[in-house]
């Protein structure tokens, strides 16, 4: 099967410059990256195809050979794979791509990487982000609250001030990688870069670790935090507390804490945005004769609702301004009362006699909807 043209794979013309070529590569690499496609084998194939095309065209000499001879330029061992400058250039471009894909996830980004060879500057790593699930009542969402929570997390070790080294000593620059956190192995045409096994990519080693944190620069502790929940908060809202996540390794910046809010189901009310709905069952006689009933409101009060005679199931009554606050505004939603007419059950003999008597004396005017419906049914079947 003939190989596709590299320019076609990257979606660029043969006249494109280096900047356009790199931009197209980054876009496609992010699009087809396996981690973004749930392990889809087709995406993985396209990802490898894009990498191969870019490796061939990013190098001016390889590109010139490809423009002249096509794929034949890379036959017999002269493939577009890694060349002498592969490890640094390709690792840098892929690192940038990974930042684009994962950088903004849960507060990450370039701050995770140091300046030395794409590793961790000074052995410091950003702490992990934490998630805390909190359930509140609808009344608490209505009024807002200041909640106290306890979060088990890792904090900076006070003994070594986060350095990981015993007091009076300090981390040393890794002799294996010279502080870069990466080592390069060359064999013939290929050059491969990998994480330094001596310092695990930190660029530093600790010969005398802190006894309290065993060289990590942080210890586990349960922290008490205050969380302000504003009035009108909605189900599923995420609150971010910057810097309240895990402390970074060896004095690195702390991660963030994300609080995910959920609302407990309410006994009477259902919420839709800023509006509150309440379904109220009423008796057959109240719906027919009219009457009134009392219902609670979300602010802790109560209100009286008057039902006109002849009311049907589904009829709604709107109480303006008795709903939920609109977040960070002074406006309130509305409350809607929906009635449901309850059909009598467990009738006594006398009750049944009265209903049968009512049925005998009732007319089409008493039941306009059912009378009209069955009249249309008769017409549908030709009378």
C-alpha positions as CSV (number, residue, x, y, z in Angstrom):
1,X,0.0,0.0,0.0
2,X,1.4,3.4,-1.1
3,X,2.3,5.8,1.8
4,X,0.4,9.0,2.0
5,X,2.2,12.3,1.1
6,X,3.7,13.9,4.3
7,X,2.4,17.3,3.4
8,X,-1.1,15.9,2.9
9,X,-0.9,14.1,6.3
10,X,0.0,17.4,8.0
11,X,-2.6,19.4,6.0
12,X,0.0,21.9,4.7
13,X,1.3,22.9,1.2
14,X,4.8,22.3,0.0
15,X,5.5,26.0,0.2
16,X,4.6,26.2,4.0
17,X,7.2,27.7,6.3
18,X,8.6,26.1,9.5
19,X,6.1,28.0,11.7
20,X,3.1,26.8,9.8
21,X,4.4,23.3,9.7
22,X,4.9,23.2,13.5
23,X,1.5,24.7,14.2
24,X,-0.2,22.1,12.0
25,X,1.7,19.3,13.7
26,X,0.8,20.4,17.2
27,X,-2.8,20.7,16.3
28,X,-3.0,17.3,14.8
29,X,-0.9,15.7,17.5
30,X,-3.3,17.0,20.1
31,X,-6.3,15.8,18.1
32,X,-5.1,12.3,17.7
33,X,-3.2,11.8,20.9
34,X,-4.2,8.3,22.4
35,X,-4.9,9.9,25.8
36,X,-7.5,12.1,24.2
37,X,-9.2,9.3,22.3
38,X,-9.7,6.6,24.9
39,X,-7.1,4.3,23.4
40,X,-8.8,4.3,19.9
41,X,-6.5,2.3,17.7
42,X,-7.3,4.4,14.6
43,X,-6.3,7.6,16.5
44,X,-3.1,6.0,17.6
45,X,-2.3,5.1,14.0
46,X,-2.9,8.7,12.8
47,X,-0.9,10.0,15.7
48,X,2.1,7.9,14.7
49,X,1.6,9.0,11.0
50,X,1.6,12.6,12.0
51,X,4.8,12.2,14.0
52,X,6.5,10.4,11.2
53,X,5.5,13.2,8.7
54,X,6.7,15.9,11.0
55,X,10.0,14.2,11.7
56,X,10.7,14.1,8.0
57,X,9.7,17.7,7.2
58,X,11.0,19.6,10.2
59,X,14.6,19.0,9.4
60,X,15.6,21.2,6.4
61,X,17.9,18.5,4.9
62,X,15.4,15.7,5.2
63,X,12.7,18.0,3.8
64,X,14.8,18.8,0.8
65,X,15.5,15.2,0.2
66,X,11.8,14.3,0.5
67,X,10.8,17.2,-1.9
68,X,13.2,15.7,-4.4
69,X,12.8,12.0,-4.1
70,X,9.6,11.5,-2.0
71,X,9.5,8.5,0.3
72,X,12.3,6.9,-1.6
73,X,14.7,9.3,0.1
74,X,14.2,7.4,3.4
75,X,14.5,3.9,2.1
76,X,17.4,1.6,3.0
77,X,17.8,2.8,6.6
78,X,17.5,6.5,5.8
79,X,14.1,6.8,7.3
80,X,12.4,9.9,8.7
81,X,12.9,8.6,12.2
82,X,15.0,10.1,15.0
83,X,18.1,11.9,13.8
84,X,21.1,13.4,15.7
85,X,18.9,16.2,17.0
86,X,15.9,14.1,17.8
87,X,15.9,13.8,21.5
88,X,16.1,17.5,22.3
89,X,13.9,18.9,19.5
90,X,11.2,16.2,19.5
91,X,11.0,16.0,23.3
92,X,10.7,19.8,23.4
93,X,7.9,19.8,20.8
94,X,6.0,16.9,22.4
95,X,6.4,18.5,25.9
96,X,4.8,21.6,24.5
97,X,2.0,19.5,23.1
98,X,1.4,17.7,26.4
99,X,1.2,21.1,28.1
100,X,-1.5,22.1,25.6
101,X,-3.4,18.9,26.2
102,X,-3.1,18.6,30.0
103,X,-1.8,22.0,31.1
104,X,-5.1,23.5,32.2
105,X,-6.4,20.4,33.8
106,X,-7.1,21.0,37.5
107,X,-4.8,24.0,37.6
108,X,-1.8,22.5,36.0
109,X,0.3,24.0,33.3
110,X,3.9,25.1,32.7
111,X,4.4,25.7,36.4
112,X,4.8,21.9,36.6
113,X,8.0,22.0,34.6
114,X,11.3,23.6,35.4
115,X,13.8,25.3,33.2
116,X,16.5,22.7,33.2
117,X,16.1,20.4,30.2
118,X,12.3,20.3,30.6
119,X,12.7,18.7,34.0
120,X,11.8,20.0,37.5
121,X,13.7,23.2,38.4
122,X,15.8,22.6,41.5
123,X,14.0,19.2,42.1
124,X,10.7,21.0,43.0
125,X,7.4,19.6,41.8
126,X,4.0,21.2,42.0
127,X,1.6,19.5,44.5
128,X,-1.4,17.6,43.3
129,X,-4.8,19.1,43.1
130,X,-7.4,17.7,45.5
131,X,-11.2,17.1,45.3
132,X,-13.6,17.4,48.1
133,X,-17.3,16.5,47.7
134,X,-19.8,18.5,49.8
135,X,-23.5,18.0,50.1
136,X,-25.7,20.9,51.2
137,X,-29.5,21.4,51.6
138,X,-31.7,23.5,49.4
139,X,-32.2,25.9,52.3
140,X,-28.4,26.3,52.6
141,X,-28.1,27.0,48.9
142,X,-30.9,29.6,49.3
143,X,-29.3,31.5,52.2
144,X,-25.6,30.7,51.6
145,X,-23.3,29.5,54.4
146,X,-19.8,29.5,55.7
147,X,-18.7,25.9,56.1
148,X,-15.8,24.4,57.9
149,X,-14.3,21.3,56.3
150,X,-11.4,18.9,57.2
151,X,-9.2,17.8,54.4
152,X,-6.4,15.2,54.7
153,X,-3.6,16.5,52.6
154,X,0.2,16.8,52.4
155,X,1.8,20.0,53.8
156,X,5.3,21.4,53.7
157,X,7.5,19.7,56.2
158,X,8.3,22.2,58.9
159,X,11.5,20.4,60.0
160,X,13.3,20.8,56.7
161,X,11.2,23.7,55.3
162,X,10.3,21.6,52.3
163,X,13.9,20.9,51.2
164,X,13.8,17.2,52.0
165,X,17.3,17.4,53.5
166,X,18.1,17.0,57.2
167,X,18.5,20.3,59.0
168,X,22.0,21.7,58.4
169,X,22.4,19.9,55.0
170,X,21.0,20.6,51.6
171,X,20.3,18.8,48.3
172,X,23.2,18.3,45.9
173,X,23.1,18.6,42.1
174,X,22.8,15.2,40.6
175,X,26.2,14.0,39.3
176,X,24.6,11.7,36.8
177,X,22.6,14.2,34.8
178,X,24.4,17.4,36.0
179,X,21.1,18.8,37.3
180,X,19.1,18.5,34.1
181,X,17.0,15.5,35.3
182,X,17.5,13.8,31.9
183,X,20.2,11.7,30.4
184,X,21.0,11.0,26.8
185,X,22.2,7.8,25.3
186,X,23.5,7.8,21.7
187,X,24.0,4.7,19.5
188,X,25.0,5.3,15.9
189,X,22.4,7.4,14.1
190,X,20.0,7.4,17.1
191,X,20.0,9.5,20.3
192,X,17.5,8.7,23.0
193,X,16.7,10.9,26.0
194,X,15.2,9.5,29.2
195,X,14.6,10.4,32.9
196,X,17.7,10.3,35.0
197,X,17.5,7.1,37.1
198,X,19.7,8.5,39.9
199,X,17.5,11.6,40.8
200,X,14.3,10.4,39.0
201,X,14.2,13.6,37.0
202,X,14.5,16.0,39.9
203,X,18.0,17.2,39.1
204,X,19.1,16.9,42.7
205,X,19.9,14.1,45.2
206,X,19.7,14.1,48.9
207,X,22.4,12.1,50.7
208,X,21.0,12.9,54.2
209,X,17.2,13.0,54.1
210,X,15.0,14.7,56.7
211,X,13.9,12.1,59.3
212,X,10.3,13.5,59.5
213,X,9.5,13.5,55.7
214,X,12.0,10.9,54.5
215,X,13.3,13.4,51.9
216,X,9.9,14.2,50.3
217,X,9.8,17.7,51.8
218,X,6.2,17.2,53.0
219,X,4.1,15.3,55.5
220,X,0.5,14.2,55.7
221,X,-1.8,16.2,57.9
222,X,-5.6,16.9,58.3
223,X,-6.3,20.6,57.7
224,X,-9.4,22.6,58.7
225,X,-10.5,25.1,56.0
226,X,-13.3,27.6,55.8
227,X,-15.4,27.6,52.6
228,X,-17.8,30.4,51.7
229,X,-20.8,29.1,49.8
230,X,-22.7,32.1,48.2
231,X,-26.5,32.3,48.2
232,X,-28.0,30.9,45.0
233,X,-25.3,28.3,44.4
234,X,-26.4,25.5,42.0
235,X,-26.1,21.8,42.1
236,X,-22.8,20.6,40.5
237,X,-21.0,24.0,41.1
238,X,-17.2,23.7,41.6
239,X,-15.4,26.0,44.0
240,X,-11.6,26.4,43.7
241,X,-9.4,27.2,46.6
242,X,-6.1,28.2,45.1
243,X,-3.0,26.8,46.8
244,X,-5.0,24.7,49.2
245,X,-4.1,21.4,47.6
246,X,-1.1,19.2,48.3
247,X,2.2,20.9,49.0
248,X,4.7,20.5,46.3
249,X,7.7,18.2,46.6
250,X,10.8,19.8,48.0
251,X,9.3,23.3,48.3
252,X,7.4,23.2,45.0
253,X,4.2,25.3,44.7
254,X,1.0,23.8,46.2
255,X,-1.8,22.4,44.1
256,X,-5.4,23.6,44.4
257,X,-8.4,22.3,46.2
258,X,-11.7,21.9,44.3
259,X,-14.9,21.6,46.2
260,X,-17.8,19.9,44.2
261,X,-21.2,20.8,45.6
262,X,-24.3,18.7,45.3
263,X,-27.8,19.5,46.7
264,X,-29.8,17.0,48.8
265,X,-33.2,16.2,47.5
266,X,-35.9,18.3,49.2
267,X,-39.1,16.9,50.8
268,X,-41.3,19.5,49.1
269,X,-39.5,21.5,46.5
270,X,-37.8,20.9,43.1
271,X,-35.5,23.5,41.7
272,X,-35.1,24.6,38.1
273,X,-32.5,27.4,38.0
274,X,-33.8,30.2,40.2
275,X,-37.4,28.9,40.2
276,X,-38.9,26.6,42.8
277,X,-41.7,24.1,42.1
278,X,-44.0,22.5,44.6
279,X,-46.7,19.9,43.7
280,X,-49.7,20.0,46.1
281,X,-52.4,17.3,46.1
282,X,-55.9,18.6,46.8
283,X,-59.2,16.8,47.3
284,X,-61.7,16.2,44.6
285,X,-64.2,18.5,46.5
286,X,-61.7,21.3,46.9
287,X,-61.0,21.3,43.2
288,X,-64.7,21.3,42.3
289,X,-65.9,23.8,44.9
290,X,-62.8,25.9,45.4
291,X,-60.9,26.5,48.6
292,X,-57.5,27.3,49.9
293,X,-54.4,25.7,51.4
294,X,-51.1,26.7,53.1
295,X,-47.7,25.7,51.8
296,X,-44.1,26.4,53.1
297,X,-41.7,28.6,51.3
298,X,-38.0,28.2,50.8
299,X,-37.2,31.1,53.0
300,X,-38.7,29.4,56.0
301,X,-42.0,31.1,55.9
302,X,-45.4,30.0,54.6
303,X,-48.0,31.3,52.2
304,X,-51.7,30.7,51.5
305,X,-52.9,29.7,48.1
306,X,-56.6,30.2,47.0
307,X,-58.0,27.6,44.5
308,X,-60.8,28.7,42.3
309,X,-63.8,26.3,41.8
310,X,-63.4,23.9,38.9
311,X,-59.6,23.7,39.1
312,X,-58.0,20.9,37.2
313,X,-54.8,18.8,37.8
314,X,-51.7,20.6,36.5
315,X,-53.0,24.2,37.2
316,X,-50.1,26.4,38.4
317,X,-50.1,29.3,40.7
318,X,-47.1,31.7,40.5
319,X,-45.7,33.4,43.6
320,X,-43.4,36.1,42.2
321,X,-40.0,36.6,44.0
322,X,-40.4,33.6,46.3
323,X,-37.8,31.4,44.6
324,X,-34.0,31.0,44.8
325,X,-31.6,33.9,44.6
326,X,-29.8,34.4,41.3
327,X,-26.1,34.0,42.1
328,X,-24.3,37.2,42.9
329,X,-27.3,39.4,42.2
330,X,-30.2,40.8,44.2
331,X,-32.8,39.1,42.0
332,X,-35.0,36.3,43.2
333,X,-36.7,33.6,41.1
334,X,-40.3,32.6,41.4
335,X,-42.2,29.8,43.2
336,X,-44.7,27.7,41.3
337,X,-47.5,25.8,43.0
338,X,-48.9,23.0,40.9
339,X,-52.0,21.2,42.0
340,X,-52.9,17.6,41.6
341,X,-56.5,16.6,42.0
342,X,-56.7,13.4,44.1
343,X,-59.5,10.9,43.2
344,X,-61.4,9.7,46.3
345,X,-60.5,6.1,47.4
346,X,-62.0,3.6,49.9
347,X,-65.5,5.0,49.6
348,X,-68.2,4.2,52.1
349,X,-71.6,3.1,50.8
350,X,-73.0,6.5,51.5
351,X,-70.2,8.3,49.7
352,X,-70.6,6.0,46.7
353,X,-74.4,6.7,46.7
354,X,-73.8,10.5,46.7
355,X,-71.3,10.3,43.8
356,X,-73.7,8.1,41.8
357,X,-76.4,10.6,42.4
358,X,-74.1,13.4,41.3
359,X,-73.2,11.5,38.2
360,X,-76.9,11.1,37.3
361,X,-77.6,14.8,37.6
362,X,-74.4,16.1,36.1
363,X,-74.3,17.3,32.5
364,X,-71.8,17.9,29.7
365,X,-71.2,21.4,31.1
366,X,-69.9,19.8,34.3
367,X,-67.2,17.8,32.3
368,X,-66.4,19.9,29.2
369,X,-63.0,18.3,28.5
370,X,-64.1,14.6,28.7
371,X,-67.3,15.3,26.9
372,X,-65.5,17.1,24.1
373,X,-62.8,14.4,23.9
374,X,-65.3,11.5,23.5
375,X,-67.3,13.5,21.0
376,X,-64.2,13.8,18.8
377,X,-63.6,10.0,19.2
378,X,-67.0,9.3,18.0
379,X,-66.5,11.6,15.0
380,X,-63.1,9.9,14.3
381,X,-64.8,6.5,14.0
382,X,-67.6,7.8,11.9
383,X,-70.2,8.5,14.5
